[in-house]
Amino acid sequence: DADAEILKIEKTHQESIDAKIGKIHDEYAQKTKALDEAYENMKDTANWISNLMTGIVKYPSDEYFYTKIIMYYNDTEKWEELEQFVTDMIAQDPNKAYNYFVVGVLKQQQKDYETAAKNYEIAVEKDPELADAYINLGLCYMFLANEYVDANSNINYRSAAYKKVLEVEKEYYQKALPMYEKVEKLLPNDVDKWGPQLYQIYYKLNMSKETSRMETILKAEGLL
């Protein structure tokens, strides 16, 4: 009928407009990238960073600008600037998992494992496929276990208090376990990223069958 035909025409017209807008958007993004490369080649760092920030604001879905800034701060070891940048990015886009991952890495470098773990937890919640976050989260739990045991190393190992220390250590390893089991599923061919850790965790948790399985895998890979 006539109404259906009008709706069809309007839909086609809107799709044409959207396509043109998308093309213009891509063209401007490419121009911004070209300007970025020019500033980088001239070693004009101030304008280069400013241009990248403009790109992030104008084209938030384009990972190019975000990735370049992350790499710059990382390569130049400007950790405070990097932390401020990702903090600002979290305020701008609280659902971007990688921002929390970067904060986690920075806190882990500072040996603030509790804060690092909290950020990795948020990262994997927002992106359940972010393998590196699981790897680092599991590692933080293991570091926290070691820190706790070291802090209580003066306790008599025959005492009830020392048994409590071992219980807390076990709890940390139990938290680390599912992290590396998840990594094994995500990266089955990258045994070096989960095998040694799972072997240690299984051993600590007295999981003999699983320890034996992991020992076989590690020996086959030349990692044990």
C-alpha positions in Angstrom: 0.0 0.0 0.0 1.0 3.7 -0.2 2.1 4.0 3.5 4.4 1.0 3.2 5.9 2.4 0.0 6.5 5.7 1.7 8.2 4.0 4.6 10.4 2.0 2.2 11.5 5.2 0.4 12.2 6.9 3.7 14.3 4.0 4.9 16.3 3.9 1.7 16.8 7.6 1.9 18.0 7.4 5.5 20.4 4.5 4.7 21.8 6.7 1.9 22.3 9.6 4.3 23.9 7.3 6.9 26.3 5.9 4.3 27.4 9.4 3.3 27.9 10.5 6.9 29.9 7.4 7.5 32.1 8.1 4.5 32.7 11.7 5.6 33.5 10.5 9.1 36.1 8.0 7.8 37.6 10.6 5.5 38.1 13.0 8.4 39.5 10.3 10.6 42.0 9.4 7.9 43.0 13.1 7.6 43.5 13.2 11.4 45.7 10.1 11.2 47.7 11.6 8.4 48.3 14.8 10.5 49.3 12.6 13.4 51.9 10.8 11.3 53.2 14.2 10.1 53.6 15.5 13.6 55.3 12.2 14.7 57.8 12.3 11.8 58.6 16.0 12.7 59.1 14.8 16.3 56.6 17.5 17.3 55.5 15.6 20.4 53.2 18.4 21.8 51.1 18.7 18.7 51.3 15.0 18.1 49.7 14.2 21.5 47.2 17.0 21.1 46.2 15.6 17.7 45.8 12.1 19.1 43.6 13.4 21.9 41.5 15.2 19.3 41.2 11.9 17.4 40.0 10.1 20.6 37.3 12.7 21.2 36.1 12.8 17.7 36.4 9.2 16.8 36.1 7.2 20.1 35.4 3.9 18.2 38.6 4.1 16.3 41.3 2.3 18.3 44.2 3.9 16.4 44.4 7.1 18.5 43.9 5.4 21.8 46.5 2.7 21.1 49.1 5.2 19.9 48.9 7.2 23.1 49.1 4.1 25.3 52.2 3.0 23.3 53.8 6.4 23.6 53.4 6.6 27.4 54.5 3.0 27.8 57.6 3.3 25.5 58.7 6.5 27.2 58.0 5.1 30.7 55.8 8.1 31.5 53.8 6.2 34.1 52.1 9.1 35.8 50.9 10.5 32.5 49.7 7.1 31.5 47.8 6.6 34.7 46.2 10.0 34.4 45.3 9.3 30.7 43.5 6.0 31.4 41.8 7.5 34.5 40.4 10.2 32.2 39.4 7.6 29.7 37.5 5.6 32.4 35.6 8.7 33.1 34.8 9.1 29.4 34.1 5.5 28.7 33.6 3.4 31.9 32.8 0.3 29.9 36.2 0.0 28.1 37.9 -3.0 29.8 41.4 -2.2 28.6 41.5 1.0 30.6 41.1 -1.0 33.8 43.7 -3.5 32.6 46.3 -0.7 32.1 45.6 0.7 35.6 46.1 -2.8 36.9 49.4 -3.1 35.2 50.6 0.2 36.6 49.5 -0.7 40.1 51.1 -4.1 39.7 54.4 -2.4 38.8 54.1 -0.4 42.0 53.6 -3.7 43.9 50.1 -2.6 44.9 48.7 -6.0 44.2 45.3 -5.4 46.0 44.5 -2.4 43.8 45.9 -4.1 40.7 43.7 -7.1 41.3 40.6 -5.0 41.7 41.2 -3.3 38.4 41.8 -6.7 36.6 38.6 -8.0 38.1 36.7 -5.1 36.6 38.5 -5.7 33.3 37.5 -9.3 33.0 34.0 -8.5 34.1 33.7 -6.1 31.2 35.6 -8.3 28.7 35.5 -12.0 29.6 37.9 -12.7 26.7 40.7 -10.5 27.9 43.3 -13.2 28.5 46.1 -10.9 29.7 43.9 -9.6 32.5 43.2 -13.1 33.8 47.0 -13.9 33.6 47.9 -10.8 35.7 45.0 -11.2 38.1 46.0 -14.8 38.9 49.6 -13.6 39.3 48.5 -10.8 41.7 46.6 -13.4 43.9 49.8 -15.5 44.0 51.9 -12.5 44.9 49.5 -11.6 47.7 49.8 -15.2 49.0 53.6 -14.9 49.0 53.4 -11.5 50.7 51.1 -12.8 53.4 53.3 -15.8 54.2 56.5 -13.7 54.2 54.9 -11.2 56.6 54.1 -14.0 59.0 57.3 -16.0 58.6 58.3 -15.4 62.2 55.3 -17.5 63.5 56.2 -21.0 64.8 55.3 -23.4 62.0 53.9 -25.9 64.6 51.4 -23.4 66.0 47.7 -22.9 65.3 48.5 -19.4 64.1 50.8 -20.8 61.4 48.0 -23.1 60.3 45.9 -20.0 59.8 48.6 -18.5 57.7 48.6 -21.6 55.5 44.8 -21.4 55.2 45.0 -17.8 54.0 47.7 -18.7 51.5 45.5 -21.5 50.2 42.6 -19.1 49.8 44.7 -16.9 47.5 45.7 -19.9 45.4 42.1 -21.0 45.2 41.3 -17.5 43.8 44.1 -17.8 41.3 43.1 -21.2 40.1 40.0 -20.3 37.9 42.0 -17.4 36.4 44.6 -19.7 34.8 42.0 -22.4 34.0 40.3 -19.7 32.0 43.5 -18.7 30.3 44.0 -22.4 29.3 40.7 -22.3 27.6 41.3 -19.0 25.9 44.9 -19.7 24.8 45.2 -23.5 24.7 48.3 -23.4 22.5 50.2 -20.9 24.7 51.1 -23.3 27.5 53.8 -21.0 28.8 51.1 -18.5 29.8 49.2 -20.9 32.1 51.0 -24.2 32.5 53.7 -23.3 35.0 51.2 -21.3 37.1 48.6 -24.1 37.1 51.3 -26.6 38.0 52.3 -24.5 41.0 48.7 -23.9 42.0 47.6 -27.5 41.8 50.7 -28.5 43.8 49.9 -25.9 46.5 46.3 -27.1 46.7 47.3 -30.7 46.9 45.4 -31.6 43.7 47.6 -34.6 42.8 45.7 -35.7 39.7 45.7 -32.2 38.2 49.4 -31.7 39.2 50.3 -34.9 37.3 48.4 -33.8 34.2 50.1 -30.5 34.2 53.5 -32.1 34.7 52.9 -34.2 31.6 52.0 -31.1 29.6 54.9 -29.1 30.7 57.4 -31.9 30.0 56.0 -32.3 26.5 56.5 -28.6 25.9 60.0 -28.6 27.4 58.9 -26.3 30.2 59.7 -28.7 33.0 
